[in-house]
């Protein structure tokens, strides 16, 4: 069952991305993917648009070194 849900989620994401790109109308997208009219695609599009910003929020990359708490990694002490 989990595999089916993952496939469905992946397909749903692709459809939502197509709707956000606005290359085709929502009606064209629903016909192409054989799903019900925009009652489903419009909310997926709104969810994707609303949640996209949160994907890029937060701290990324290596944590900065605090010289005061970790003198071993302070600059100029490499021997």
N, CA, C and O atoms as a printed pandas DataFrame, in Angstrom:
     atom_number atom_name residue_name chain_id  residue_number  x_coord  y_coord  z_coord
0              1         N          UNK        A               1    0.821   -1.191    0.000
1              2        CA          UNK        A               1    0.000    0.000    0.000
2              3         C          UNK        A               1    0.867    1.258    0.000
3              4         O          UNK        A               1    0.531    2.233   -0.672
4              5         N          UNK        A               2    1.960    1.253    0.730
5              6        CA          UNK        A               2    2.857    2.406    0.807
6              7         C          UNK        A               2    3.395    2.745   -0.582
7              8         O          UNK        A               2    3.483    3.919   -0.940
8              9         N          UNK        A               3    3.754    1.735   -1.359
9             10        CA          UNK        A               3    4.295    1.978   -2.696
10            11         C          UNK        A               3    3.257    2.668   -3.578
11            12         O          UNK        A               3    3.596    3.581   -4.330
12            13         N          UNK        A               4    2.012    2.246   -3.493
13            14        CA          UNK        A               4    0.944    2.868   -4.268
14            15         C          UNK        A               4    0.770    4.323   -3.865
15            16         O          UNK        A               4    0.595    5.192   -4.719
16            17         N          UNK        A               5    0.816    4.586   -2.577
17            18        CA          UNK        A               5    0.677    5.959   -2.091
18            19         C          UNK        A               5    1.831    6.823   -2.577
19            20         O          UNK        A               5    1.625    7.984   -2.930
20            21         N          UNK        A               6    3.048    6.272   -2.598
21            22        CA          UNK        A               6    4.205    7.021   -3.081
22            23         C          UNK        A               6    4.075    7.354   -4.566
23            24         O          UNK        A               6    4.395    8.464   -4.990
24            25         N          UNK        A               7    3.609    6.397   -5.343
25            26        CA          UNK        A               7    3.420    6.623   -6.772
26            27         C          UNK        A               7    2.356    7.689   -6.974
27            28         O          UNK        A               7    2.520    8.582   -7.805
28            29         N          UNK        A               8    1.272    7.602   -6.226
29            30        CA          UNK        A               8    0.204    8.583   -6.330
30            31         C          UNK        A               8    0.717    9.965   -5.946
31            32         O          UNK        A               8    0.400   10.945   -6.619
32            33         N          UNK        A               9    1.502   10.062   -4.879
33            34        CA          UNK        A               9    2.057   11.341   -4.445
34            35         C          UNK        A               9    2.996   11.917   -5.496
35            36         O          UNK        A               9    2.997   13.125   -5.736
36            37         N          UNK        A              10    3.784   11.070   -6.114
37            38        CA          UNK        A              10    4.704   11.530   -7.155
38            39         C          UNK        A              10    3.927   12.048   -8.363
39            40         O          UNK        A              10    4.275   13.081   -8.935
40            41         N          UNK        A              11    2.877   11.329   -8.748
41            42        CA          UNK        A              11    2.063   11.764   -9.884
42            43         C          UNK        A              11    1.362   13.077   -9.542
43            44         O          UNK        A              11    1.279   13.980  -10.375
44            45         N          UNK        A              12    0.866   13.175   -8.326
45            46        CA          UNK        A              12    0.190   14.384   -7.872
46            47         C          UNK        A              12    1.151   15.579   -7.914
47            48         O          UNK        A              12    0.764   16.678   -8.310
48            49         N          UNK        A              13    2.393   15.357   -7.508
49            50        CA          UNK        A              13    3.390   16.425   -7.527
50            51         C          UNK        A              13    3.682   16.871   -8.960
51            52         O          UNK        A              13    3.786   18.069   -9.224
52            53         N          UNK        A              14    3.814   15.929   -9.875
53            54        CA          UNK        A              14    4.067   16.277  -11.275
54            55         C          UNK        A              14    2.918   17.088  -11.859
55            56         O          UNK        A              14    3.135   18.042  -12.607
56            57         N          UNK        A              15    1.704   16.704  -11.515
57            58        CA          UNK        A              15    0.529   17.419  -12.011
58            59         C          UNK        A              15    0.488   18.827  -11.421
59            60         O          UNK        A              15    0.186   19.788  -12.128
60            61         N          UNK        A              16    0.789   18.953  -10.132
61            62        CA          UNK        A              16    0.795   20.268   -9.485
62            63         C          UNK        A              16    1.869   21.168  -10.092
63            64         O          UNK        A              16    1.638   22.360  -10.294
64            65         N          UNK        A              17    3.037   20.606  -10.381
65            66        CA          UNK        A              17    4.110   21.392  -11.008
66            67         C          UNK        A              17    3.680   21.856  -12.392
67            68         O          UNK        A              17    3.934   23.002  -12.765
68            69         N          UNK        A              18    3.037   20.987  -13.154
69            70        CA          UNK        A              18    2.547   21.374  -14.480
70            71         C          UNK        A              18    1.533   22.510  -14.360
71            72         O          UNK        A              18    1.521   23.424  -15.185
72            73         N          UNK        A              19    0.690   22.454  -13.343
73            74        CA          UNK        A              19   -0.302   23.514  -13.147
74            75         C          UNK        A              19    0.360   24.830  -12.756
75            76         O          UNK        A              19   -0.064   25.895  -13.205
76            77         N          UNK        A              20    1.399   24.763  -11.922
77            78        CA          UNK        A              20    2.104   25.978  -11.499
78            79         C          UNK        A              20    2.829   26.612  -12.690
79            80         O          UNK        A              20    2.867   27.837  -12.810
80            81         N          UNK        A              21    3.397   25.794  -13.559
81            82        CA          UNK        A              21    4.108   26.320  -14.729
82            83         C          UNK        A              21    3.174   27.070  -15.669
83            84         O          UNK        A              21    3.614   27.952  -16.406
84            85         N          UNK        A              22    1.889   26.728  -15.649
85            86        CA          UNK        A              22    0.851   27.374  -16.474
86            87         C          UNK        A              22    1.122   27.306  -17.970
87            88         O          UNK        A              22    0.706   28.191  -18.718
88            89         N          UNK        A              23    1.815   26.264  -18.411
89            90        CA          UNK        A              23    2.036   26.075  -19.841
90            91         C          UNK        A              23    0.738   25.592  -20.493
91            92         O          UNK        A              23    0.420   25.955  -21.625
92            93         N          UNK        A              24    0.002   24.768  -19.751
93            94        CA          UNK        A              24   -1.290   24.271  -20.212
94            95         C          UNK        A              24   -2.355   24.714  -19.215
95            96         O          UNK        A              24   -2.053   25.023  -18.062
96            97         N          UNK        A              25   -3.592   24.741  -19.671
97            98        CA          UNK        A              25   -4.678   25.066  -18.756
98            99         C          UNK        A              25   -4.919   23.883  -17.831
99           100         O          UNK        A              25   -4.484   22.764  -18.105
100          101         N          UNK        A              26   -5.607   24.142  -16.744
101          102        CA          UNK        A              26   -5.907   23.061  -15.803
102          103         C          UNK        A              26   -6.783   22.012  -16.478
103          104         O          UNK        A              26   -6.621   20.820  -16.219
104          105         N          UNK        A              27   -7.697   22.428  -17.327
105          106        CA          UNK        A              27   -8.533   21.464  -18.051
106          107         C          UNK        A              27   -7.696   20.572  -18.957
107          108         O          UNK        A              27   -7.946   19.370  -19.039
108          109         N          UNK        A              28   -6.708   21.141  -19.635
109          110        CA          UNK        A              28   -5.822   20.334  -20.484
110          111         C          UNK        A              28   -5.022   19.345  -19.643
111          112         O          UNK        A              28   -4.825   18.199  -20.046
112          113         N          UNK        A              29   -4.567   19.785  -18.489
113          114        CA          UNK        A              29   -3.790   18.906  -17.594
114          115         C          UNK        A              29   -4.650   17.747  -17.105
115          116         O          UNK        A              29   -4.201   16.601  -17.085
116          117         N          UNK        A              30   -5.887   18.046  -16.711
117          118        CA          UNK        A              30   -6.759   16.972  -16.216
118          119         C          UNK        A              30   -7.076   15.964  -17.306
119          120         O          UNK        A              30   -7.148   14.766  -17.036
120          121         N          UNK        A              31   -7.269   16.430  -18.536
121          122        CA          UNK        A              31   -7.531   15.511  -19.642
122          123         C          UNK        A              31   -6.300   14.663  -19.954
123          124         O          UNK        A              31   -6.414   13.467  -20.218
124          125         N          UNK        A              32   -5.146   15.278  -19.922
125          126        CA          UNK        A              32   -3.903   14.570  -20.225
126          127         C          UNK        A              32   -3.618   13.454  -19.229
127          128         O          UNK        A              32   -3.120   12.390  -19.599
128          129         N          UNK        A              33   -3.936   13.704  -17.968
129          130        CA          UNK        A              33   -3.629   12.727  -16.916
130          131         C          UNK        A              33   -4.837   11.891  -16.504
131          132         O          UNK        A              33   -4.764   11.116  -15.551
132          133         N          UNK        A              34   -5.932   12.048  -17.216
133          134        CA          UNK        A              34   -7.166   11.285  -16.960
134          135         C          UNK        A              34   -7.615   11.374  -15.505
135          136         O          UNK        A              34   -7.876   10.358  -14.860
136          137         N          UNK        A              35   -7.699   12.583  -15.006
137          138        CA          UNK        A              35   -8.208   12.790  -13.649
138          139         C          UNK        A              35   -9.413   13.704  -13.716
139          140         O          UNK        A              35   -9.684   14.314  -14.750
140          141         N          UNK        A              36  -10.136   13.797  -12.614
141          142        CA          UNK        A              36  -11.334   14.626  -12.574
142          143         C          UNK        A              36  -10.974   16.098  -12.737
143          144         O          UNK        A              36   -9.832   16.502  -12.520
144          145         N          UNK        A              37  -11.953   16.873  -13.116
145          146        CA          UNK        A              37  -11.685   18.298  -13.369
146          147         C          UNK        A              37  -11.005   19.027  -12.212
147          148         O          UNK        A              37  -10.625   18.435  -11.201
148          149         N          UNK        A              38  -10.874   20.301  -12.402
149          150        CA          UNK        A              38  -10.027   21.154  -11.572
150          151         C          UNK        A              38  -10.307   21.119  -10.078
151          152         O          UNK        A              38   -9.560   21.737   -9.320
152          153         N          UNK        A              39  -11.336   20.433   -9.618
153          154        CA          UNK        A              39  -11.571   20.329   -8.175
154          155         C          UNK        A              39  -10.359   19.755   -7.458
155          156         O          UNK        A              39  -10.120   20.068   -6.292
156          157         N          UNK        A              40   -9.608   18.933   -8.132
157          158        CA          UNK        A              40   -8.427   18.324   -7.518
158          159         C          UNK        A              40   -7.154   19.095   -7.836
159          160         O          UNK        A              40   -6.325   19.318   -6.954
160          161         N          UNK        A              41   -6.997   19.496   -9.071
161          162        CA          UNK        A              41   -5.741   20.118   -9.490
162          163         C          UNK        A              41   -5.560   21.496   -8.863
163          164         O          UNK        A              41   -4.459   21.835   -8.430
164          165         N          UNK        A              42   -6.607   22.283   -8.807
165          166        CA          UNK        A              42   -6.477   23.628   -8.230
166          167         C          UNK        A              42   -5.986   23.604   -6.783
167          168         O          UNK        A              42   -5.093   24.378   -6.440
168          169         N          UNK        A              43   -6.540   22.740   -5.918
169          170        CA          UNK        A              43   -6.001   22.679   -4.548
170          171         C          UNK        A              43   -4.555   22.185   -4.499
171          172         O          UNK        A              43   -3.770   22.650   -3.673
172          173         N          UNK        A              44   -4.198   21.247   -5.380
173          174        CA          UNK        A              44   -2.810   20.765   -5.418
174          175         C          UNK        A              44   -1.879   21.900   -5.806
175          176         O          UNK        A              44   -0.797   22.054   -5.239
176          177         N          UNK        A              45   -2.315   22.700   -6.785
177          178        CA          UNK        A              45   -1.524   23.837   -7.232
178          179         C          UNK        A              45   -1.348   24.847   -6.092
179          180         O          UNK        A              45   -0.247   25.352   -5.872
180          181         N          UNK        A              46   -2.425   25.135   -5.376
181          182        CA          UNK        A              46   -2.359   26.075   -4.252
182          183         C          UNK        A              46   -1.454   25.546   -3.146
183          184         O          UNK        A              46   -0.658   26.297   -2.581
184          185         N          UNK        A              47   -1.571   24.260   -2.834
185          186        CA          UNK        A              47   -0.715   23.653   -1.803
186          187         C          UNK        A              47    0.752   23.747   -2.181
187          188         O          UNK        A              47    1.590   24.114   -1.357
188          189         N          UNK        A              48    1.060   23.417   -3.421
189          190        CA          UNK        A              48    2.446   23.468   -3.877
190          191         C          UNK        A              48    2.986   24.892   -3.808
191          192         O          UNK        A              48    4.100   25.119   -3.336
192          193         N          UNK        A              49    2.197   25.843   -4.278
193          194        CA          UNK        A              49    2.631   27.238   -4.244
194          195         C          UNK        A              49    2.844   27.728   -2.820
195          196         O          UNK        A              49    3.791   28.466   -2.547
196          197         N          UNK        A              50    1.970   27.320   -1.919
197          198        CA          UNK        A              50    2.064   27.765   -0.531
198          199         C          UNK        A              50    3.248   27.134    0.202
199          200         O          UNK        A              50    3.855   27.767    1.066
200          201         N          UNK        A              51    3.569   25.905   -0.138
201          202        CA          UNK        A              51    4.610   25.175    0.595
202          203         C          UNK        A              51    5.994   25.294   -0.022
203          204         O          UNK        A              51    6.972   24.882    0.600
204          205         N          UNK        A              52    6.106   25.838   -1.211
205          206        CA          UNK        A              52    7.397   25.924   -1.877
206          207         C          UNK        A              52    8.385   26.758   -1.083
207          208         O          UNK        A              52    9.555   26.392   -0.976
208          209         N          UNK        A              53    7.939   27.862   -0.529
209          210        CA          UNK        A              53    8.823   28.722    0.249
210          211         C          UNK        A              53    9.410   28.020    1.454
211          212         O          UNK        A              53   10.569   28.248    1.800
212          213         N          UNK        A              54    8.623   27.164    2.100
213          214        CA          UNK        A              54    9.114   26.471    3.286
214          215         C          UNK        A              54   10.186   25.439    2.945
215          216         O          UNK        A              54   10.976   25.059    3.810
216          217         N          UNK        A              55   10.221   24.984    1.698
217          218        CA          UNK        A              55   11.254   24.037    1.298
218          219         C          UNK        A              55   12.635   24.670    1.313
219          220         O          UNK        A              55   13.642   23.993    1.522
220          221         N          UNK        A              56   12.669   25.975    1.089
221          222        CA          UNK        A              56   13.939   26.677    0.985
222          223         C          UNK        A              56   14.306   27.422    2.264
223          224         O          UNK        A              56   15.363   28.049    2.334
224          225         N          UNK        A              57   13.451   27.357    3.267
225          226        CA          UNK        A              57   13.748   28.023    4.526
226          227         C          UNK        A              57   14.636   27.149    5.386
227          228         O          UNK        A              57   14.815   25.961    5.118
228          229         N          UNK        A              58   15.176   27.742    6.402
229          230        CA          UNK        A              58   15.975   26.978    7.352
230          231         C          UNK        A              58   17.445   27.076    7.053
231          232         O          UNK        A              58   17.869   27.633    6.040
232          233         N          UNK        A              59   18.194   26.529    7.945
233          234        CA          UNK        A              59   19.654   26.586    7.825
234          235         C          UNK        A              59   20.137   25.456    6.930
235          236         O          UNK        A              59   19.698   24.312    7.049
236          237         N          UNK        A              60   21.017   25.792    6.065
237          238        CA          UNK        A              60   21.596   24.811    5.145
238          239         C          UNK        A              60   23.109   24.929    5.209
239          240         O          UNK        A              60   23.649   25.969    5.588
240          241         N          UNK        A              61   23.767   23.878    4.842
241          242        CA          UNK        A              61   25.220   23.900    4.771
242          243         C          UNK        A              61   25.875   23.618    6.110
243          244         O          UNK        A              61   25.193   23.339    7.096
244          245         N          UNK        A              62   27.208   23.690    6.145
245          246        CA          UNK        A              62   27.927   23.376    7.382
246          247         C          UNK        A              62   27.699   24.457    8.431
247          248         O          UNK        A              62   27.505   25.631    8.115
248          249         N          UNK        A              63   27.727   24.030    9.670
249          250        CA          UNK        A              63   27.570   24.970   10.769
250          251         C          UNK        A              63   28.844   25.796   10.907
251          252         O          UNK        A              63   29.943   25.263   10.757
252          253         N          UNK        A              64   28.710   27.085   11.190
253          254        CA          UNK        A              64   29.907   27.903   11.383
254          255         C          UNK        A              64   30.639   27.490   12.647
255          256         O          UNK        A              64   30.022   27.056   13.620
256          257         N          UNK        A              65   31.931   27.626   12.628
257          258        CA          UNK        A              65   32.756   27.262   13.775
258          259         C          UNK        A              65   32.833   28.451   14.710
259          260         O          UNK        A              65   33.148   29.566   14.295
260          261         N          UNK        A              66   32.544   28.202   15.966
261          262        CA          UNK        A              66   32.633   29.238   16.982
262          263         C          UNK        A              66   34.020   29.139   17.603
263          264         O          UNK        A              66   34.311   28.185   18.325
264          265         N          UNK        A              67   34.870   30.111   17.327
265          266        CA          UNK        A              67   36.262   30.084   17.770
266          267         C          UNK        A              67   36.351   30.098   19.290
267          268         O          UNK        A              67   37.238   29.469   19.865
268          269         N          UNK        A              68   35.452   30.802   19.934
269          270        CA          UNK        A              68   35.498   30.896   21.394
270          271         C          UNK        A              68   35.203   29.559   22.059
271          272         O          UNK        A              68   35.809   29.226   23.078
272          273         N          UNK        A              69   34.281   28.792   21.494
273          274        CA          UNK        A              69   33.944   27.518   22.123
274          275         C          UNK        A              69   34.796   26.362   21.598
275          276         O          UNK        A              69   34.813   25.291   22.205
276          277         N          UNK        A              70   35.501   26.557   20.486
277          278        CA          UNK        A              70   36.315   25.492   19.907
278          279         C          UNK        A              70   37.652   26.073   19.438
279          280         O          UNK        A              70   37.863   26.252   18.238
280          281         N          UNK        A              71   38.557   26.366   20.383
281          282        CA          UNK        A              71   39.826   27.010   20.018
282          283         C          UNK        A              71   40.702   26.151   19.117
283          284         O          UNK        A              71   41.606   26.670   18.462
284          285         N          UNK        A              72   40.453   24.861   19.073
285          286        CA          UNK        A              72   41.248   23.968   18.228
286          287         C          UNK        A              72   41.068   24.311   16.753
287          288         O          UNK        A              72   41.981   24.095   15.955
288          289         N          UNK        A              73   39.917   24.837   16.384
289          290        CA          UNK        A              73   39.638   25.174   14.996
290          291         C          UNK        A              73   39.776   26.670   14.705
291          292         O          UNK        A              73   39.282   27.137   13.678
292          293         N          UNK        A              74   40.415   27.410   15.558
293          294        CA          UNK        A              74   40.552   28.839   15.312
294          295         C          UNK        A              74   41.571   29.076   14.200
295          296         O          UNK        A              74   42.527   28.314   14.055
296          297         N          UNK        A              75   41.364   30.140   13.414
297          298        CA          UNK        A              75   42.284   30.402   12.312
298          299         C          UNK        A              75   43.685   30.743   12.805
299          300         O          UNK        A              75   43.839   31.369   13.854
300          301         N          UNK        A              76   44.687   30.343   12.069
301          302        CA          UNK        A              76   46.064   30.662   12.394
302          303         C          UNK        A              76   46.729   29.671   13.313
303          304         O          UNK        A              76   47.911   29.823   13.624
304          305         N          UNK        A              77   46.004   28.656   13.763
305          306        CA          UNK        A              77   46.606   27.679   14.662
306          307         C          UNK        A              77   46.972   26.380   13.954
307          308         O          UNK        A              77   47.389   25.418   14.599
308          309         N          UNK        A              78   46.818   26.346   12.638
309          310        CA          UNK        A              78   47.163   25.134   11.891
310          311         C          UNK        A              78   48.680   24.965   11.901
311          312         O          UNK        A              78   49.411   25.902   11.584
312          313         N          UNK        A              79   49.139   23.810   12.254
313          314        CA          UNK        A              79   50.578   23.563   12.284
314          315         C          UNK        A              79   50.938   22.387   11.428
315          316         O          UNK        A              79   52.113   22.031   11.332
